[in-house]
Amino acid sequence: MKLIVTGGAGFIGSAVVRLAVARGHEVVNLDALTYAANLANVAQVTNSPLYRFEQADIRDRAALDRIFTAHRPDAVMHLAAESHVDRSIDGPGTFVETNVTGTFNLLEAARAHWLREGKPEGFRFHHISTDEVFGTLGADGQFTEETPYAPNSPYSATKAASDHLVRAWHETYGLPVVLTNCSNNYGPFHFPEKLVPVVILNALHGKPIPVYGQGLNVRDWLYVEDHADALLTVLERGAVGRSYNIGGENEARNIDLVRTICALLDEMRPQGAPHDRLITYVADRPGHDLRYAIDPTRLREELGWRPSVTLEEGLRRTVDWYLRNEDWWRPLLDRQGVGQRLGTKVAEGAS
């Protein structure tokens, strides 16, 4: 199968690229190489005859048409997105342009290709989204595929909009789509602005580890390589027009996650221990959802998939990877916004 993977130089996208190539798929990595992208994430497949790279922005329809015509893919896996909630608070316009307009352009380019090819039955447009589109949960319950959408941040609102576009292109134009909504990912190659790498790298540098509010927000944590496996499973065997929730079955409060990482660092890099002395509570993020939790029943019962990595094992692997790969993360610390508190412009008016 020949795949176009958008955002394939990003965190989740690169995991998909690496796994797809390892399984014998031809992969065209389409990425604009914005601040969070890094071609080092796919270095292990760069020389494979199954791999191609196209630098293009999904907001550029002409570039998309050129790439579809040149490569004639059997499927699209759409992961390219602006994804950091704090950045969406400070600059929502970029999120609308990329996540909404970009998805529209990609859908139209894919539909034009599908029509040119004679509407091949096996073609798939796989849209990868987030559980954040469902809003927030209380102490009980889980998100299912039927949970009403109720996004609370500019990021989740733009992802919800893109989900609706994908569904509409299936219902209106017949484009063969599948859609997935995942829980929080973590693992190797995670750009150092998200919680897990921030905790690891701040601890290594003896810097305060920021925890929003009291750290009581709960997330379901999904190891990124498990997620890549689930995404390929849905692409290959998911029902057309169907959505699937992908969860790690690993709920944890943020503060407990942070303390677990600190304990692992105490064990694996004892210099500076105890690292939990660096935990610093900071003002909460505006509109911070209390709890996310995924009900993965549909994915398990229809496709037989469930995660293979526990949170404890995944965090151990992740900490070990960052300890052994300073040459990967060190240059990223100088990129725009890394190490700064973002998401604080809510009271400052339009940006």
C-alpha positions in Angstrom: 0.0 0.0 0.0 1.3 3.5 -0.8 0.4 6.0 1.9 0.6 9.8 2.1 1.2 10.7 5.8 0.7 14.3 6.5 2.7 15.7 9.4 5.1 12.8 9.2 8.0 14.7 10.7 6.0 15.4 13.8 5.7 13.3 17.0 2.8 10.9 16.2 3.2 11.2 12.4 6.8 10.1 12.5 5.9 7.0 14.6 3.4 6.1 11.9 6.0 6.7 9.2 8.6 4.5 10.9 6.1 1.7 11.6 4.5 1.8 8.1 7.9 1.5 6.4 8.9 -1.3 8.7 5.8 -3.2 7.6 6.5 -2.8 4.0 4.3 0.1 3.0 5.4 2.8 0.7 5.3 6.1 2.5 5.2 9.7 1.2 5.9 12.0 4.2 4.2 15.3 3.5 5.2 17.9 6.1 5.6 21.7 6.1 8.4 21.5 8.6 7.0 24.1 11.0 8.5 24.6 14.5 7.5 21.2 16.0 8.6 19.1 13.0 12.0 17.4 12.9 13.3 15.2 10.1 15.6 13.5 12.6 12.4 11.8 13.8 12.4 9.7 10.6 16.2 9.4 10.1 16.0 5.6 10.5 13.9 5.3 7.3 15.3 8.1 5.2 17.4 5.8 3.1 14.7 3.2 2.6 13.5 2.8 -1.0 9.9 2.8 0.5 10.2 6.3 1.8 9.8 9.7 0.1 9.6 13.2 1.6 7.6 16.1 0.2 7.9 19.5 1.9 4.5 21.1 1.5 1.9 23.0 3.6 -1.6 21.5 3.6 -2.9 25.1 3.2 -1.4 25.0 -0.3 -3.9 23.3 -2.5 -1.7 23.5 -5.6 1.1 21.7 -3.9 -1.3 19.0 -2.6 -2.6 18.4 -6.2 0.9 18.1 -7.5 1.8 15.6 -4.8 -1.3 13.4 -5.3 -0.8 13.4 -9.0 2.9 12.5 -8.7 2.5 9.7 -6.1 -1.0 8.3 -6.7 -1.5 7.1 -3.1 -3.8 4.2 -2.0 -4.6 6.0 1.3 -4.0 9.2 3.2 -3.3 9.3 6.9 -3.9 12.9 8.0 -2.0 13.9 11.1 -0.7 17.4 10.2 -2.1 19.8 12.7 -1.4 22.6 15.1 -1.8 20.7 18.4 -0.5 22.6 21.4 -3.5 24.0 23.5 -1.4 26.8 25.0 -0.3 28.0 21.6 -3.9 27.9 20.4 -4.9 30.3 23.2 -2.2 32.8 22.2 -2.7 32.5 18.5 -5.9 30.8 17.4 -5.8 32.0 13.8 -3.0 29.6 12.9 -5.0 26.7 14.3 -8.1 27.7 12.2 -5.9 28.0 9.0 -4.1 24.7 9.4 -6.6 22.5 11.2 -9.7 23.6 9.4 -8.7 25.2 6.0 -5.8 22.8 5.7 -8.1 19.8 6.2 -10.6 21.1 3.7 -7.8 21.5 1.1 -6.5 18.0 1.8 -10.0 16.5 1.5 -10.6 18.2 -1.8 -7.2 17.1 -3.1 -7.9 13.6 -2.0 -11.4 13.6 -3.5 -10.0 14.9 -6.9 -7.4 12.1 -6.9 -10.0 9.5 -5.9 -12.2 10.6 -8.8 -9.3 10.6 -11.3 -8.4 7.1 -10.3 -12.0 5.9 -10.9 -13.2 5.8 -7.2 -11.0 2.8 -6.2 -12.9 0.7 -3.6 -9.8 0.3 -1.5 -8.9 4.0 -1.2 -9.0 5.4 2.4 -8.8 8.9 3.9 -7.9 8.4 7.5 -8.3 11.4 9.7 -6.5 11.4 13.0 -8.1 13.5 15.8 -8.2 13.9 19.5 -10.5 13.1 22.5 -10.4 16.8 23.4 -13.2 17.4 20.9 -15.6 15.8 23.4 -14.9 18.4 26.1 -14.5 17.4 29.7 -15.7 14.6 31.9 -16.5 14.6 35.6 -15.2 12.0 38.0 -17.1 9.2 36.2 -17.8 8.1 32.7 -15.8 7.7 29.5 -15.9 9.1 26.0 -17.5 6.9 23.4 -17.8 7.4 19.7 -21.4 8.7 20.3 -20.3 11.3 22.9 -21.5 14.8 21.8 -18.8 17.2 20.7 -18.2 20.0 23.2 -14.7 21.5 22.6 -13.4 24.0 25.1 -10.2 25.4 23.6 -9.3 26.9 20.2 -7.3 23.8 19.5 -10.0 21.3 20.2 -12.6 23.5 18.4 -10.6 23.4 15.2 -10.0 19.7 15.5 -13.8 19.2 16.0 -14.4 21.3 12.9 -12.0 19.2 10.9 -13.7 16.0 12.1 -17.1 17.4 10.9 -15.6 18.2 7.5 -14.3 14.6 7.1 -17.7 13.2 8.0 -19.4 15.6 5.6 -17.1 14.7 2.7 -18.0 11.0 3.3 -21.8 11.6 3.5 -22.0 14.2 0.7 -19.4 13.0 -1.8 -18.9 9.4 -0.8 -15.2 9.8 0.0 -14.1 6.6 1.8 -13.0 7.8 5.2 -12.2 6.5 8.6 -11.7 8.6 11.7 -10.0 8.1 15.0 -9.9 10.1 18.2 -7.0 9.4 20.5 -6.1 10.1 24.1 -2.9 11.8 25.2 0.2 10.4 23.6 3.7 10.2 25.1 7.0 8.5 24.2 10.2 9.0 22.1 10.6 12.0 19.8 8.0 14.1 21.7 8.6 17.8 21.1 9.7 19.5 24.4 6.7 21.7 25.0 4.3 19.0 26.1 4.0 17.7 29.7 6.1 14.6 29.7 9.2 15.9 28.0 8.9 19.2 29.9 9.0 17.2 33.2 12.0 15.1 32.1 14.1 18.0 30.7 13.3 20.5 33.4 14.3 17.9 36.0 17.5 17.1 34.2 18.4 20.8 34.2 17.4 21.4 37.8 14.7 23.8 36.7 11.2 24.2 38.3 8.7 21.6 37.0 5.5 23.5 36.3 2.2 21.8 37.2 -1.0 23.6 36.3 -3.4 24.3 39.2 -3.1 21.5 41.7 -2.3 18.8 39.1 -5.6 17.1 39.6 -6.5 17.0 35.9 -6.8 13.4 34.7 -5.7 12.1 31.3 -5.7 8.7 29.6 -2.1 8.1 28.4 -1.3 6.3 25.2 2.2 5.2 24.3 2.9 6.6 20.8 4.1 3.4 19.2 0.9 1.7 20.4 -1.0 4.5 18.8 0.8 4.1 15.5 -0.1 0.4 15.5 -3.7 1.2 16.2 -3.8 3.7 13.4 -2.5 1.2 10.9 -5.0 -1.3 12.2 -7.9 1.1 11.6 -6.6 2.1 8.2 -6.4 -1.5 7.0 -9.5 -3.0 8.7 -11.7 -0.2 9.9 -15.2 0.1 8.4 -15.7 3.0 6.0 -17.4 5.9 7.5 -16.8 4.6 11.0 -15.0 6.4 13.9 -12.9 4.6 16.5 -11.7 5.9 19.9 -8.1 4.9 20.7 -7.2 5.0 24.4 -4.2 3.7 26.4 -6.4 2.4 29.3 -4.0 4.3 31.5 -5.7 7.1 33.5 -3.6 9.2 35.8 -3.7 12.6 37.5 -1.1 15.0 36.1 0.5 15.3 39.5 0.8 11.5 39.9 2.3 11.3 36.4 4.9 14.0 37.2 5.8 12.2 40.5 6.2 8.9 38.6 8.6 10.5 36.2 10.6 12.1 39.0 10.9 8.8 40.7 12.2 7.2 37.5 14.7 9.9 37.2 15.8 9.4 40.8 16.5 5.8 39.9 18.0 6.2 36.4 19.8 9.6 36.8 20.2 10.1 40.6 22.2 13.3 40.3 19.9 16.0 41.6 17.5 13.6 43.3 14.9 13.9 44.7 13.6 15.5 41.6 10.1 16.0 42.9 11.5 18.9 45.0 11.4 20.8 41.7 7.6 20.5 41.3 6.1 24.0 41.2 2.3 24.7 41.1 1.5 27.5 38.6 -1.7 29.3 37.5 -4.0 27.0 35.7 -4.6 27.1 31.9 -7.8 29.0 30.9 -10.5 26.5 30.1 -8.5 23.5 31.3 -10.6 20.3 30.9 -10.8 18.3 34.1 -10.7 14.8 32.9 -10.5 12.8 29.6 -11.1 9.0 29.5 -11.6 6.8 26.5 -14.0 3.8 26.2 -12.1 1.6 23.6 -14.8 -1.0 23.4 -15.5 -0.5 19.6 -11.9 -0.8 18.7 -11.3 -3.8 20.8 -14.5 -5.7 19.8 -14.5 -4.9 16.1 -10.8 -4.9 15.3 -9.3 -6.8 18.2 -6.9 -4.1 19.1 -5.8 -3.0 22.6 -2.7 -1.3 23.9 0.3 -3.4 24.7 2.3 -0.9 26.9 1.4 0.0 30.5 1.9 3.5 31.7 4.7 2.4 34.1 6.6 0.6 31.3 5.9 3.3 28.7 7.2 6.1 31.0 10.3 4.0 31.8 11.0 3.6 28.1 10.4 7.3 27.5 12.7 8.5 30.3 15.4 6.1 29.2 15.1 7.4 25.6 15.5 11.0 26.6 18.5 10.2 28.7 20.1 8.5 25.8 19.2 11.0 23.1 20.4 14.4 24.2 21.7 15.0 20.7 18.0 14.9 19.5 16.4 17.2 22.1 19.2 19.7 22.8 18.9 21.7 19.5 15.1 21.8 20.0 15.4 23.8 23.2 16.2 26.9 21.2 13.1 26.8 19.0 10.5 29.5 19.4 8.3 29.2 22.5 10.1 26.2 24.0 10.7 26.7 27.8 8.3 29.6 28.0 4.8 29.8 29.6 2.3 30.0 26.8 -1.5 30.3 26.8 -1.6 33.5 29.0 -2.9 36.0 26.5 -6.6 35.2 27.1 -7.2 38.6 28.7 -5.1 40.6 26.2 -7.7 40.8 23.4 -7.1 39.9 19.8 -3.6 38.8 18.8 
